[in-house]
């Protein structure tokens, strides 16, 4: 059985931290929908401008795909996922379907140098001692400390995903938020105030990855 761990820090004003974990057998993922041209062009341009890795680019693509049309994301990605993993059907998936069907198009999340650097440093620091997902770095710095050091002046949030190398699987599990009563991961992903994102990725053994998503609203004056 593959063990996937998820963690979240809620927006700065709430100062609460909640995490969830899911044990599941990793099966072949269902066929994914064709690339959305508008999302793909936005992400390709961003990847070129910010020198994103292939896996960072995948996280940017699928996160923006989900925000560009939440209902379509359910129909084309989450629904087929649940056919492969019927054991994941729960009150959390029912509430996710309701949320995604009600929410309209959200702003694309564009890369931000400060967030990219912040997310990568945190992922690297956790991986340096093979730590479990945490919003506190091995040196003791908190998410708030890292936000201040990165000069993020406005709203911010953080998701952490740990598991096999599959961006879509990681994203879907963050959306489902199994075992997280306040649905904090989902709230960050569907936050219409967030418009910028950084992705940090570090490798563990057994082809597992620590993926850190840092979000903020527009930092321009």
N, C-alpha and C positions, 0 to 999 in steps of 0.2 A: 504494500500500500504506500502510495506517495502521500506525504504530509505537507499540506500547504498552510502557512501561517500568514495572517493578515493583521495589520495594526494601523491605527489612525490617531492623529491628534486633531481635535476639533478646532474651529477658528479661534483666533487669539483671545477674543473676548470671553470665551467659555472656560478656558484653562483646564479642561477635562480630558482625560486620555482613556480610551477604550480599545480593546483588541478582541479579535475573534480568531478561531482556527478551524480548519476543515480537514478531516481525514477522508481521502477518497482515492479510488483506483484511477490512475490516469489512463484514459482510453483514447483511441483516435478521435480527434476533434471533428465535428461535422464540417461539411464543405462550407467555406466562407463565401459571402456575397462578393460579386465583382467590385473592383475599386470604384469608389465615388470620385468622379473627375474633379469636382470642385475641392473636395477635401484633399485628394491626392496632390493636386497642384499646389495648394496652400502648404502642405507638409513638405513636399519636395523643395519648394522655394526656401522654406525655413531650414530644412536639413542642410541645404547648400550654404546658406548665409551663416549658420551657426555650427557647421561642421559636426552635425549629429551622426552618431554611429547608426548602423543598420537597425539595431534593436531599439535604440532610443527613437528612431524614426517610426518604427512599428507602434510603439506606445503612443507617440504623438498622433499617428494616423487613427488608430482605433479609438482613442479617447475623443478626438474631434469628430470621428464618424458617429460615435454615440451621441454627442451633443448636437450634431447638425440635424438629426431627425431621431429623437428618442424612441418614438413608436416603431420606426423602421429597425432600430437597433434591437428592440425586443423581437420583432417578427423574423429578422434575418440572422440574428446571432444568439440571443438568449433562448428563444423558443427552441431552435434546433439543438442547442446545448442541453436543454432539459430532456429532450427525447433520448439523447445518449446517456444522460445521468438522471434517470427518473427518480432516483433516491434523493436528489436535491430539491424536489418539490416540497414546498413548505409555506408557512405563512409569510416568510420573507420573500419568496419568489412571487407569491400572489400580490403582495404590496408593491413589489418592484414593477410588475406588469401595470398595475394601476397608476403608479407614478409616471412611468415612461409613456403611457397612453395620454396622460393629462398635460404633460409638459411640452411646450413649443420649442422651436429652434433656439439654442443657446449660443452665445458668442464663441467663436473659435478660440482655443488656447494657443497663444503664440509663445515661442521660446523667449526666455529672459536670461541674459548672461549670469546675473547674480543668482537666480534660482537654479540654473544648471550647475553652477559651481558649488552652491550650497548643498544641493541634492547629491552630487557626486562625492563630495567630501564626506558627507554623512554615511553614504553607502560604503565607501572605502574604509572608513574608520570602523564600522561594524564588522566588515569582512576581515579586517586586519587581525581580529581576535576571534573570528568565527562566532560572533555574538548573535543572539536571537534578535528578532525585530524589536526595536526600541526607538523612542523619540529622544532619548538621552544618549549622547555620544559616550564612548568609552572614557573620554577625559572628563566627563561630568557635565559638559555643556548641554543645556536644554534646548528645545526647539525655539523658545523665545530668545535665548542667547544667540542662537545661530541666525535667526531673523534679524536681530539688531546688528550683528556683525556684518550681515549682507546688505545693510542699509535699506531693508524693505520697510517703508514708512506706513504702508496701509495694510488692509486685510490680508491674511495669509492662512494657509492650512497645509497639512501634510498627510499623505497616505503612504504606507509601507506594505509591500507585497513580497512574500518569500515563498519560492516554490520552483517547479520546473520551468525551463526556458520556453514560455508560451505567453506572449503578450495578451492575446485575446482571452485565454483562460484566466490569467491573473486579473484582467480588467473585469470580466464577468463575475468572478468571485468577490471582488471589491463592491460591485453593484449589488449583489445579492445580500451581502453583509450578514451572513448566517451567524447567529449567536451574538449580534451586536444590537441591543434593543434600541439605541438611539439612531441607528442607521447612519452613523457619522461618515463612513467612506462614501456612501451614496450621496449624502448631502453635499460633500465637497465636490464630487464629480458633476453634480447637477446644480451647483451654485452659479447663478447668473451674474454674480458680481465678479467672479474670477475670470480673468482674460489672459493671464500669463502662467506659464508652467515651466518647471525644470524637471528633468528625469536623470536620476543617478543610478548606475547599475554596477554591481560587483559580484564576482563569481565565488561560489562555495563549491564544496565537493559534490559528487554525484550529479553534476550539471545543474545544480540549483543556483538561483540568482536572488540577490537582494535588490529589490527595485524600490527606489524612493521617488515619490511624486511630491514636489513642492509647488504650491499654487499661490497666486496673489491677484489682486485686482490691478488695474492699470496704474503703474508707478509714475507716469508722466504727470507734470504739474497740471 
